[in-house]
Amino acid sequence: MISLGLITGCTTSNVLGPDDGTGSDQTEATLGYVNRLREGRGLSSLVGDPVASVAAKYQALRMARAGKMKHNIGWRDSFGERMRGQGVTLPAAENIAMGQEDAERAYQAWFHSPKHLENMLGNYRGLGVAVAQNSASGNRPYWAMVLCS
């Protein structure tokens, strides 16, 4: 069943190019924490989703470049439009964090936030997580998690 989820993914899309800055996929480092949480609550496990991972990396890079931990950056920004434009299957959710040194600490921040916890326990199938840093924002780590159907 896991291989089927990995093959189908949420959908296919390529948003980022090779010179988009310093971001890294942290899905594998985070997936075990989220799945242990979900399994402990009797929920199905999530699978790493390549499209959600690209969307998470894009958001982490946007926040790092702007030096702001915000879902929407700019006056015309829209979460739904951003997800649709990146090929993420809706409904979807996004958790963001700033300053955590590793995936475990980012997960703990989300776990201790009621809305972020609700997202991790939601009716989703796929997950992508990324972290990005930018010298313009003091190399502070910016984290994004995208959950998709």
Rosetta blueprint (number, residue, H / E / L):
1 M L
2 I H
3 S H
4 L H
5 G H
6 L H
7 I H
8 T H
9 G L
10 C L
11 T L
12 T L
13 S L
14 N L
15 V L
16 L L
17 G L
18 P L
19 D L
20 D L
21 G L
22 T E
23 G E
24 S E
25 D E
26 Q L
27 T H
28 E H
29 A H
30 T H
31 L H
32 G H
33 Y H
34 V H
35 N H
36 R H
37 L H
38 R H
39 E H
40 G H
41 R L
42 G L
43 L L
44 S L
45 S L
46 L L
47 V E
48 G E
49 D L
50 P H
51 V H
52 A H
53 S H
54 V H
55 A H
56 A H
57 K H
58 Y H
59 Q H
60 A H
61 L H
62 R H
63 M H
64 A H
65 R H
66 A H
67 G L
68 K L
69 M L
70 K L
71 H L
72 N L
73 I L
74 G L
75 W L
76 R L
77 D L
78 S L
79 F H
80 G H
81 E H
82 R H
83 M H
84 R H
85 G H
86 Q L
87 G L
88 V L
89 T L
90 L L
91 P L
92 A E
93 A E
94 E E
95 N E
96 I E
97 A E
98 M E
99 G L
100 Q L
101 E L
102 D L
103 A H
104 E H
105 R H
106 A H
107 Y H
108 Q H
109 A H
110 W H
111 F H
112 H L
113 S L
114 P H
115 K H
116 H H
117 L H
118 E H
119 N H
120 M H
121 L L
122 G L
123 N L
124 Y L
125 R L
126 G E
127 L E
128 G E
129 V E
130 A E
131 V E
132 A E
133 Q E
134 N L
135 S H
136 A H
137 S H
138 G L
139 N L
140 R L
141 P L
142 Y E
143 W E
144 A E
145 M E
146 V E
147 L E
148 C E
149 S L
